[in-house]
Amino acid sequence: MNVYQLRKPTNAYDVINLDIMEMSKQIVKNSNKPLSDNIIQIVMNDVPKGKATLSELSPNGFECKHEPRAKKQNYDVNLYGSFLVLNEPAYECLNASLSEFGEFIDLKTNGDRACNGFCVTARFTF
């Protein structure tokens, strides 16, 4: 078995502007529930551990801004915190291989579905 480590290139820009608070606000907005520490804890703790999924919390994905400087860099795969953000060609290539280790979430950037976010929900032990 091969093990790979992905690293963000030096001087690379964050591809999107979607943080935990913004994700939580969008989940609350779409579910008509009040914003609470509980929602934030679910996004921060339960999702990475596989106890909850972003697709359950936000079935229609998330809206975010595609950062202009990152758009110019035009990377196929972008590291964003604990997420991978893939453009459409990368998604088509990697979807089958990665889907058993997490979930893909639609990211609507600037009104278009330009990216797919991948949230790893499996833990690896070596």
Secondary structure as UniProt FT lines:
FT   TURN            10..11
FT   HELIX           20..31
FT   HELIX           37..41
FT   HELIX           42..46
FT   TURN            47..50
FT   HELIX           54..57
FT   TURN            59..60
FT   STRAND          62..64
FT   HELIX           68..73
FT   STRAND          77..80
FT   TURN            81..82
FT   STRAND          83..86
FT   HELIX           88..98
FT   HELIX           99..101
FT   STRAND          102..109
FT   TURN            110..111
FT   STRAND          112..120
//
